[in-house]
Each structure stands twice: as structure tokens, then as C-alpha cells.
Amino acid sequence: MRFFSRIIFAFLSNLVALFVAANFIAGFQISGTFANILAVAGIFTALNLLLRPLLKLILSPIIILTLGLFTIVINASILYLLDILSQNVTIIEIKSLIYGTLLITAVNLVLHLFRKIL
């Protein structure tokens, strides 16, 4: 049961983070109906749950050498992959990708810290 609650919380926090990024970053857009936005959040959550740990494992020497800063590149690549996989997400330039990555990471960090407090 705890596993499913973690997945549901990850989905909801990714949904909030994508919504915040779409509203505050120029060049980062999510279009479509609410069902399409839920699908985008589901794809993003699946990529984060399945692909991100694998990339972190493979690229762990680089992550260690850069003192963890390479995880930003991993997060940006997952967000770019979301742009490729979903027609409802549009990231116009690299600056929007970087800002979107940083904002989504920050929102997820705050929400996960808030969850641990409660």
C-alpha cells in the first residue's frame, strides 16, 4: 500500500510541478484538455520512476565527479524526452528547458519535504 501511495504522490507532485512550469516559464507550454494534462503527468511520472534511476546508475561516476550537478542534465533530458513523446508539451528553446527543469525540480523538492513533515 505504501508503494502505491508513493506513486500517487509522485504523480500529483509532477502534475503540480508541470502546471507551475507551464504557467511561469515562457516557452514551456502544455496544451490540451485536462485529460491530456493528466496523461502528460502520467508519462512524466513513468519516465521519472523507470528511466531516471537507470540513468543515475549508469552515469553515477559522472554524478560523483560533478558532486551531483549532473543530475540536472539527467532531469533535463527526461523533460526533453517528455517533449518528444507527448504532442501536448512544447518546449521552444534550451533556456526554457533549463528553467523548466530547475523549477520542476524545486517544486518537487518542496512538495516532498512538505510530505515528510506531515
KEZA-866807 format. One line per 2 residues: their letters; for each residue x, y, z of N, C-alpha, C, CB. Coordinates in nm, 2 decimals, always signed. Glycine has a CB too. Example, Ala and Ser with C-alpha at 12.3 -4.5 7.8 and 13.67 -1.06 7.14 Angstrom:
2
as) +1.32:-0.57:+0.78:+1.23:-0.45:+0.78:+1.32:-0.33:+0.78:+1.13:-0.45:+0.90 ~ +1.28:-0.22:+0.71:+1.37:-0.11:+0.71:+1.29:+0.00:+0.79:+1.41:-0.06:+0.57
***
This chain:
118
mr) +0.08:-0.12:+0.00:+0.00:+0.00:+0.00:+0.09:+0.13:+0.00:-0.09:+0.00:+0.12 ~ +0.20:+0.12:+0.07:+0.29:+0.23:+0.08:+0.35:+0.26:-0.06:+0.40:+0.21:+0.18
ff) +0.37:+0.16:-0.14:+0.43:+0.18:-0.27:+0.33:+0.26:-0.36:+0.46:+0.04:-0.34 ~ +0.20:+0.22:-0.36:+0.11:+0.29:-0.44:+0.08:+0.43:-0.39:-0.03:+0.21:-0.43
sr) +0.09:+0.46:-0.26:+0.08:+0.60:-0.22:+0.20:+0.68:-0.27:+0.07:+0.60:-0.07 ~ +0.32:+0.62:-0.27:+0.43:+0.69:-0.33:+0.41:+0.73:-0.47:+0.56:+0.61:-0.31
ii) +0.36:+0.63:-0.55:+0.34:+0.66:-0.69:+0.23:+0.76:-0.71:+0.29:+0.53:-0.76 ~ +0.12:+0.76:-0.63:+0.02:+0.86:-0.65:+0.07:+1.00:-0.61:-0.10:+0.82:-0.56
fa) +0.15:+1.00:-0.50:+0.21:+1.13:-0.46:+0.31:+1.18:-0.57:+0.28:+1.12:-0.33 ~ +0.39:+1.10:-0.62:+0.48:+1.14:-0.73:+0.40:+1.19:-0.85:+0.57:+1.02:-0.77
fl) +0.29:+1.13:-0.89:+0.20:+1.17:-1.00:+0.15:+1.31:-0.97:+0.09:+1.07:-1.02 ~ +0.09:+1.33:-0.85:+0.03:+1.46:-0.81:+0.14:+1.57:-0.80:-0.04:+1.45:-0.68
sn) +0.25:+1.54:-0.75:+0.36:+1.64:-0.74:+0.41:+1.68:-0.88:+0.47:+1.60:-0.65 ~ +0.42:+1.58:-0.97:+0.46:+1.61:-1.10:+0.36:+1.69:-1.18:+0.49:+1.48:-1.18
lv) +0.23:+1.66:-1.15:+0.12:+1.74:-1.21:+0.13:+1.88:-1.17:-0.01:+1.68:-1.17 ~ +0.15:+1.91:-1.04:+0.16:+2.04:-0.99:+0.28:+2.11:-1.04:+0.17:+2.04:-0.83
al) +0.40:+2.04:-1.05:+0.52:+2.10:-1.10:+0.51:+2.13:-1.25:+0.64:+2.00:-1.08 ~ +0.45:+2.05:-1.33:+0.43:+2.08:-1.47:+0.34:+2.20:-1.49:+0.38:+1.96:-1.54
fv) +0.23:+2.20:-1.41:+0.14:+2.31:-1.41:+0.21:+2.45:-1.38:+0.02:+2.29:-1.32 ~ +0.29:+2.45:-1.28:+0.36:+2.57:-1.24:+0.46:+2.61:-1.34:+0.44:+2.54:-1.10
aa) +0.53:+2.51:-1.40:+0.63:+2.54:-1.51:+0.56:+2.60:-1.63:+0.71:+2.42:-1.54 ~ +0.45:+2.54:-1.67:+0.37:+2.59:-1.78:+0.32:+2.73:-1.76:+0.26:+2.49:-1.82
nf) +0.29:+2.77:-1.64:+0.23:+2.90:-1.62:+0.34:+3.01:-1.60:+0.14:+2.90:-1.50 ~ +0.46:+2.97:-1.55:+0.56:+3.07:-1.51:+0.68:+3.08:-1.61:+0.61:+3.05:-1.38
ia) +0.69:+2.99:-1.70:+0.81:+2.99:-1.79:+0.77:+3.01:-1.93:+0.89:+2.86:-1.78 ~ +0.82:+3.12:-1.99:+0.79:+3.15:-2.13:+0.86:+3.04:-2.22:+0.83:+3.29:-2.17
gf) +0.79:+2.99:-2.31:+0.85:+2.89:-2.40:+0.82:+2.74:-2.35:+0.99:+2.91:-2.41 ~ +0.76:+2.73:-2.24:+0.72:+2.60:-2.19:+0.57:+2.59:-2.18:+0.79:+2.57:-2.04
qi) +0.51:+2.51:-2.27:+0.37:+2.51:-2.28:+0.31:+2.36:-2.27:+0.32:+2.57:-2.41 ~ +0.20:+2.35:-2.21:+0.12:+2.23:-2.20:-0.02:+2.26:-2.25:+0.12:+2.16:-2.06
sg) -0.05:+2.20:-2.36:-0.18:+2.23:-2.42:-0.27:+2.11:-2.41:-0.17:+2.27:-2.57 ~ -0.40:+2.13:-2.44:-0.50:+2.02:-2.45:-0.60:+2.03:-2.33:-0.43:+1.89:-2.44
tf) -0.68:+1.93:-2.32:-0.78:+1.92:-2.22:-0.72:+1.87:-2.09:-0.89:+1.82:-2.26 ~ -0.80:+1.87:-1.99:-0.75:+1.83:-1.86:-0.70:+1.68:-1.86:-0.86:+1.84:-1.75
an) -0.77:+1.60:-1.94:-0.73:+1.46:-1.95:-0.60:+1.45:-2.02:-0.84:+1.38:-2.04 ~ -0.57:+1.53:-2.12:-0.44:+1.53:-2.18:-0.33:+1.57:-2.08:-0.44:+1.63:-2.30
il) -0.36:+1.67:-2.00:-0.26:+1.72:-1.90:-0.23:+1.60:-1.80:-0.31:+1.84:-1.83 ~ -0.34:+1.53:-1.76:-0.32:+1.42:-1.67:-0.23:+1.31:-1.74:-0.45:+1.36:-1.63
av) -0.25:+1.29:-1.87:-0.17:+1.19:-1.94:-0.03:+1.23:-1.95:-0.23:+1.17:-2.09 ~ +0.00:+1.36:-1.97:+0.14:+1.42:-1.97:+0.20:+1.39:-1.83:+0.14:+1.57:-2.00
ag) +0.13:+1.42:-1.73:+0.18:+1.40:-1.59:+0.21:+1.25:-1.57:+0.09:+1.45:-1.48 ~ +0.12:+1.16:-1.62:+0.14:+1.02:-1.61:+0.27:+0.97:-1.68:+0.02:+0.94:-1.66
if) +0.29:+1.02:-1.80:+0.41:+0.99:-1.88:+0.53:+1.04:-1.81:+0.40:+1.05:-2.02 ~ +0.53:+1.16:-1.76:+0.64:+1.22:-1.69:+0.67:+1.14:-1.56:+0.62:+1.37:-1.65
ta) +0.57:+1.10:-1.49:+0.59:+1.02:-1.37:+0.65:+0.88:-1.40:+0.46:+1.00:-1.29 ~ +0.60:+0.82:-1.51:+0.66:+0.69:-1.55:+0.80:+0.70:-1.59:+0.58:+0.63:-1.67
ln) +0.84:+0.81:-1.67:+0.98:+0.83:-1.70:+1.06:+0.85:-1.58:+0.99:+0.95:-1.80 ~ +1.01:+0.93:-1.48:+1.09:+0.95:-1.36:+1.11:+0.83:-1.28:+1.03:+1.06:-1.28
ll) +1.00:+0.74:-1.28:+1.01:+0.62:-1.20:+1.09:+0.51:-1.26:+0.87:+0.57:-1.16 ~ +1.09:+0.50:-1.39:+1.16:+0.39:-1.46:+1.29:+0.43:-1.52:+1.07:+0.34:-1.57
lr) +1.30:+0.54:-1.59:+1.42:+0.58:-1.66:+1.52:+0.65:-1.58:+1.38:+0.66:-1.78 ~ +1.48:+0.74:-1.49:+1.57:+0.82:-1.41:+1.66:+0.74:-1.32:+1.49:+0.91:-1.33
pl) +1.61:+0.63:-1.25:+1.71:+0.55:-1.17:+1.81:+0.48:-1.26:+1.63:+0.46:-1.08 ~ +1.77:+0.43:-1.37:+1.86:+0.36:-1.46:+1.97:+0.46:-1.51:+1.78:+0.30:-1.58
lk) +1.93:+0.58:-1.55:+2.03:+0.68:-1.60:+2.12:+0.72:-1.48:+1.96:+0.80:-1.65 ~ +2.07:+0.73:-1.36:+2.16:+0.77:-1.25:+2.25:+0.66:-1.22:+2.07:+0.80:-1.13
li) +2.21:+0.53:-1.23:+2.30:+0.42:-1.21:+2.41:+0.41:-1.31:+2.22:+0.29:-1.21 ~ +2.38:+0.43:-1.44:+2.47:+0.42:-1.54:+2.57:+0.54:-1.54:+2.41:+0.42:-1.68
ls) +2.52:+0.66:-1.51:+2.60:+0.78:-1.51:+2.65:+0.82:-1.37:+2.52:+0.89:-1.57 ~ +2.65:+0.73:-1.28:+2.69:+0.76:-1.14:+2.83:+0.81:-1.13:+2.67:+0.64:-1.05
pi) +2.93:+0.76:-1.21:+3.07:+0.82:-1.20:+3.07:+0.97:-1.23:+3.16:+0.74:-1.28 ~ +2.99:+1.00:-1.33:+2.99:+1.15:-1.37:+2.92:+1.23:-1.26:+2.92:+1.16:-1.51
ii) +2.81:+1.17:-1.21:+2.74:+1.24:-1.10:+2.83:+1.26:-0.98:+2.62:+1.16:-1.06 ~ +2.91:+1.16:-0.95:+3.01:+1.18:-0.83:+3.11:+1.28:-0.87:+3.07:+1.04:-0.80
lt) +3.17:+1.28:-0.99:+3.27:+1.37:-1.02:+3.22:+1.52:-1.02:+3.33:+1.34:-1.16 ~ +3.10:+1.54:-1.06:+3.04:+1.67:-1.06:+2.97:+1.71:-0.93:+2.94:+1.69:-1.18
lg) +2.98:+1.63:-0.83:+2.92:+1.65:-0.70:+2.77:+1.66:-0.71:+2.98:+1.77:-0.64 ~ +2.71:+1.58:-0.79:+2.57:+1.58:-0.80:+2.50:+1.67:-0.90:+2.51:+1.60:-0.67
lf) +2.58:+1.76:-0.96:+2.52:+1.86:-1.05:+2.48:+1.80:-1.18:+2.62:+1.97:-1.08 ~ +2.53:+1.68:-1.22:+2.49:+1.62:-1.34:+2.35:+1.57:-1.34:+2.59:+1.50:-1.38
ti) +2.29:+1.56:-1.22:+2.15:+1.52:-1.21:+2.06:+1.62:-1.28:+2.11:+1.50:-1.07 ~ +2.10:+1.74:-1.29:+2.03:+1.85:-1.36:+2.02:+1.81:-1.51:+2.09:+1.99:-1.34
vi) +2.13:+1.76:-1.56:+2.13:+1.72:-1.70:+2.04:+1.60:-1.72:+2.28:+1.69:-1.75 ~ +2.04:+1.51:-1.63:+1.95:+1.39:-1.64:+1.81:+1.43:-1.63:+1.98:+1.29:-1.52
na) +1.77:+1.52:-1.54:+1.64:+1.57:-1.53:+1.60:+1.65:-1.66:+1.62:+1.67:-1.41 ~ +1.69:+1.73:-1.71:+1.66:+1.80:-1.84:+1.64:+1.70:-1.95:+1.77:+1.90:-1.87
si) +1.72:+1.60:-1.96:+1.70:+1.50:-2.07:+1.57:+1.43:-2.06:+1.81:+1.40:-2.07 ~ +1.52:+1.40:-1.93:+1.39:+1.34:-1.92:+1.28:+1.43:-1.96:+1.37:+1.29:-1.77
ly) +1.29:+1.56:-1.92:+1.19:+1.66:-1.97:+1.19:+1.68:-2.12:+1.22:+1.79:-1.90 ~ +1.31:+1.67:-2.18:+1.32:+1.68:-2.32:+1.26:+1.56:-2.39:+1.46:+1.70:-2.37
ll) +1.28:+1.44:-2.33:+1.21:+1.32:-2.38:+1.06:+1.33:-2.37:+1.27:+1.20:-2.30 ~ +1.01:+1.39:-2.26:+0.87:+1.41:-2.25:+0.82:+1.50:-2.36:+0.84:+1.48:-2.11
di) +0.90:+1.60:-2.40:+0.86:+1.69:-2.51:+0.85:+1.61:-2.64:+0.96:+1.80:-2.52 ~ +0.94:+1.51:-2.66:+0.94:+1.43:-2.78:+0.83:+1.33:-2.78:+1.08:+1.36:-2.79
ls) +0.80:+1.27:-2.66:+0.70:+1.17:-2.66:+0.55:+1.22:-2.66:+0.72:+1.09:-2.54 ~ +0.53:+1.34:-2.61:+0.40:+1.40:-2.59:+0.38:+1.51:-2.69:+0.37:+1.44:-2.45
qn) +0.27:+1.51:-2.76:+0.23:+1.62:-2.85:+0.18:+1.74:-2.78:+0.13:+1.57:-2.96 ~ +0.14:+1.72:-2.65:+0.08:+1.83:-2.57:+0.18:+1.92:-2.50:-0.01:+1.77:-2.47
vt) +0.31:+1.87:-2.50:+0.41:+1.95:-2.44:+0.50:+2.01:-2.54:+0.50:+1.86:-2.34 ~ +0.52:+2.14:-2.53:+0.61:+2.22:-2.62:+0.71:+2.30:-2.55:+0.53:+2.31:-2.72
ii) +0.84:+2.27:-2.57:+0.95:+2.34:-2.51:+1.02:+2.41:-2.63:+1.04:+2.25:-2.43 ~ +1.02:+2.54:-2.63:+1.06:+2.61:-2.75:+1.22:+2.62:-2.76:+1.00:+2.75:-2.75
ei) +1.28:+2.65:-2.65:+1.43:+2.67:-2.66:+1.50:+2.61:-2.54:+1.46:+2.82:-2.67 ~ +1.63:+2.61:-2.55:+1.71:+2.54:-2.44:+1.69:+2.62:-2.31:+1.85:+2.54:-2.48
ks) +1.68:+2.75:-2.31:+1.66:+2.83:-2.19:+1.53:+2.79:-2.12:+1.66:+2.98:-2.23 ~ +1.43:+2.77:-2.19:+1.30:+2.72:-2.13:+1.32:+2.58:-2.08:+1.19:+2.72:-2.24
li) +1.39:+2.50:-2.14:+1.42:+2.36:-2.09:+1.49:+2.37:-1.96:+1.50:+2.28:-2.19 ~ +1.60:+2.45:-1.95:+1.68:+2.46:-1.83:+1.59:+2.52:-1.72:+1.80:+2.54:-1.85
yg) +1.52:+2.63:-1.74:+1.44:+2.69:-1.64:+1.33:+2.60:-1.59:+1.38:+2.82:-1.69 ~ +1.27:+2.53:-1.69:+1.16:+2.43:-1.66:+1.22:+2.32:-1.57:+1.10:+2.37:-1.78
tl) +1.33:+2.27:-1.60:+1.40:+2.16:-1.52:+1.42:+2.21:-1.38:+1.53:+2.12:-1.59 ~ +1.48:+2.33:-1.37:+1.51:+2.38:-1.23:+1.38:+2.41:-1.15:+1.59:+2.51:-1.24
li) +1.28:+2.46:-1.22:+1.15:+2.49:-1.15:+1.08:+2.36:-1.11:+1.06:+2.58:-1.23 ~ +1.07:+2.26:-1.20:+1.01:+2.14:-1.17:+1.08:+2.06:-1.05:+1.00:+2.05:-1.29
ta) +1.22:+2.07:-1.06:+1.29:+2.01:-0.95:+1.27:+2.07:-0.82:+1.44:+2.01:-0.98 ~ +1.26:+2.21:-0.82:+1.24:+2.28:-0.69:+1.10:+2.26:-0.64:+1.26:+2.43:-0.72
vn) +1.00:+2.25:-0.72:+0.86:+2.23:-0.68:+0.85:+2.09:-0.62:+0.76:+2.25:-0.79 ~ +0.91:+1.99:-0.69:+0.90:+1.85:-0.64:+0.98:+1.84:-0.51:+0.97:+1.76:-0.74
lv) +1.09:+1.91:-0.49:+1.17:+1.91:-0.37:+1.08:+1.97:-0.25:+1.30:+1.99:-0.38 ~ +1.02:+2.08:-0.28:+0.94:+2.14:-0.17:+0.82:+2.05:-0.14:+0.89:+2.28:-0.22
lh) +0.75:+1.99:-0.23:+0.64:+1.91:-0.20:+0.68:+1.78:-0.13:+0.57:+1.87:-0.33 ~ +0.79:+1.72:-0.17:+0.84:+1.60:-0.10:+0.89:+1.64:+0.05:+0.96:+1.54:-0.17
lf) +0.95:+1.75:+0.07:+0.98:+1.79:+0.20:+0.86:+1.82:+0.29:+1.07:+1.92:+0.20 ~ +0.76:+1.88:+0.22:+0.63:+1.91:+0.29:+0.57:+1.78:+0.33:+0.54:+1.99:+0.21
rk) +0.57:+1.68:+0.25:+0.51:+1.55:+0.28:+0.58:+1.48:+0.39:+0.52:+1.46:+0.15 ~ +0.72:+1.49:+0.40:+0.79:+1.43:+0.51:+0.76:+1.50:+0.64:+0.94:+1.44:+0.48
il) +0.73:+1.63:+0.64:+0.70:+1.70:+0.76:+0.57:+1.65:+0.82:+0.70:+1.85:+0.74 ~ +0.47:+1.63:+0.73:+0.34:+1.59:+0.77:+0.34:+1.44:+0.79:+0.23:+1.62:+0.67
***
